[in-house]
């Protein structure tokens, strides 16, 4: 029975930590992109409602009645 090389175990651990970190960063990036898209979509919808004179749609988008 051979003992595992502690250096290899440490390198494996670092690789797993790096992978976990990248996964968290990707999740954060996707969340930021989704939030940006939601804001951008709403801003565009408001611009269209203003341009077309659709007061009802504008009021719904900005939350005023």
PATOR-291635 format. One line per 4 residues: for each residue x, y, z of N, C-alpha, C. Coordinates in nm, 2 decimals, m for minus. Each point is the difference from the previous one (the first is absolute). Layout:
! PATOR-291635
X/Y/Z/X/Y/Z/X/Y/Z  ...
//
This chain:
! PATOR-291635
0.08/m0.12/0.00/m0.08/0.12/0.00/0.09/0.12/0.00  m0.02/0.09/m0.09/0.08/0.12/m0.01/m0.08/0.12/0.05  0.08/0.09/0.06/m0.06/0.12/0.06/m0.02/0.10/m0.12  m0.12/0.07/0.00/m0.01/0.10/m0.11/0.09/0.12/0.03
0.04/0.06/m0.11/0.09/0.11/0.01/m0.08/0.12/0.05  0.04/0.06/0.11/m0.08/0.11/0.06/0.00/0.12/m0.10  0.11/0.02/m0.08/0.00/0.11/m0.09/m0.11/m0.02/m0.11  m0.02/m0.12/m0.05/m0.10/m0.02/m0.10/m0.14/0.02/0.06
m0.02/m0.04/0.13/m0.13/0.02/0.06/m0.02/0.15/0.01  0.10/0.08/0.04/m0.02/0.14/0.01/m0.03/0.07/m0.13  0.07/m0.05/m0.11/m0.02/0.06/m0.13/m0.15/m0.04/m0.04  m0.04/m0.12/0.03/m0.14/m0.04/m0.03/m0.10/0.09/0.07
0.03/0.02/0.13/m0.09/0.09/0.08/0.00/0.14/m0.06  0.11/0.06/m0.04/0.00/0.13/m0.06/m0.07/0.00/m0.13  0.01/m0.10/m0.08/m0.08/m0.01/m0.12/m0.15/0.00/0.02  m0.04/m0.07/0.10/m0.15/m0.01/0.04/m0.04/0.14/0.05
0.08/0.07/0.08/m0.03/0.13/0.05/m0.01/0.10/m0.11  0.09/m0.01/m0.10/0.00/0.09/m0.11/m0.13/m0.02/m0.08  m0.04/m0.13/m0.02/m0.12/m0.03/m0.08/m0.12/0.06/0.08  m0.01/m0.02/0.13/m0.11/0.05/0.08/m0.01/0.15/m0.01
0.12/0.07/0.00/0.01/0.14/0.00/m0.06/0.05/m0.14  0.05/m0.06/m0.11/m0.05/0.03/m0.13/m0.15/m0.02/m0.02  m0.05/m0.10/0.07/m0.14/m0.03/m0.01/m0.08/0.11/0.07  0.05/0.05/0.12/m0.07/0.11/0.07/0.01/0.13/m0.08
0.11/0.02/m0.06/0.02/0.12/m0.08/m0.09/0.00/m0.12  m0.02/m0.11/m0.07/m0.09/m0.01/m0.11/m0.14/0.02/0.04  m0.04/m0.05/0.12/m0.13/0.02/0.05/m0.03/0.14/0.02  0.10/0.07/0.06/m0.01/0.15/0.03/m0.01/0.07/m0.13
0.08/m0.03/m0.10/m0.01/0.06/m0.13/m0.13/m0.01/m0.07  m0.05/m0.13/0.00/m0.13/m0.02/m0.06/m0.11/0.08/0.07  0.00/0.01/0.13/m0.10/0.07/0.08/0.01/0.15/m0.04  0.12/0.05/m0.01/0.02/0.14/m0.04/m0.05/0.03/m0.14
0.02/m0.09/m0.09/m0.05/0.01/m0.14/m0.15/m0.01/m0.01  m0.06/m0.09/0.08/m0.14/0.00/0.00/m0.06/0.12/0.06  0.06/0.06/0.10/m0.05/0.12/0.06/0.01/0.12/m0.10  0.11/0.00/m0.07/0.02/0.11/m0.10/m0.10/m0.02/m0.11
m0.03/m0.12/m0.05/m0.09/m0.02/m0.10/m0.14/0.04/0.04  m0.04/m0.03/0.13/m0.13/0.04/0.05/m0.01/0.15/0.00  0.10/0.07/0.05/0.00/0.15/0.00/m0.01/0.06/m0.14  0.08/m0.06/m0.09/0.01/0.05/m0.14/m0.13/m0.02/m0.07
m0.06/m0.12/0.02/m0.13/m0.03/m0.06/m0.11/0.09/0.05  0.00/0.03/0.13/m0.10/0.09/0.05/0.02/0.14/m0.05  0.12/0.05/0.00/0.03/0.13/m0.06/m0.04/0.01/m0.14  0.02/m0.10/m0.08/m0.04/0.00/m0.14/m0.15/0.00/m0.01
m0.07/m0.08/0.08/m0.14/0.00/0.00/m0.06/0.14/0.03  0.06/0.07/0.10/m0.04/0.13/0.04/0.02/0.09/m0.12  0.11/m0.01/m0.07/0.03/0.09/m0.12/m0.11/m0.02/m0.11  m0.03/m0.13/m0.02/m0.10/m0.03/m0.10/m0.14/0.05/0.04
m0.03/m0.01/0.12/m0.13/0.05/0.05/m0.01/0.15/m0.02  0.11/0.07/0.03/0.00/0.14/m0.01/m0.01/0.04/m0.15  0.08/m0.07/m0.08/0.00/0.03/m0.15/m0.13/m0.02/m0.06  m0.07/m0.10/0.04/m0.13/m0.04/m0.06/m0.12/0.07/0.07
0.03/0.07/0.11/m0.11/0.07/0.07/m0.09/m0.09/0.07  0.05/m0.12/0.04/m0.08/m0.10/0.07/0.01/0.03/0.15  m0.09/0.09/0.04/0.00/0.04/0.14/m0.02/m0.11/0.10  m0.09/m0.09/m0.03/m0.04/m0.11/0.09/0.13/m0.09/0.02
0.07/m0.04/m0.11/0.12/m0.08/0.01/0.10/0.07/0.08  0.02/0.13/m0.03/0.10/0.08/0.08/m0.03/0.00/0.14  m0.12/0.03/0.04/m0.04/0.00/0.14/0.02/m0.14/0.07  m0.02/m0.11/m0.07/0.02/m0.13/0.06/0.15/m0.02/0.02
0.08/0.05/m0.10/0.15/m0.02/0.01/0.06/0.08/0.11  m0.04/0.12/0.02/0.06/0.08/0.10/m0.07/m0.01/0.14  m0.11/m0.07/0.00/m0.07/m0.03/0.12/m0.10/0.11/0.05  m0.04/0.09/m0.09/m0.09/0.10/0.04/m0.14/m0.03/m0.07
m0.10/0.04/0.07/m0.14/m0.02/m0.06/m0.06/0.13/m0.04
//
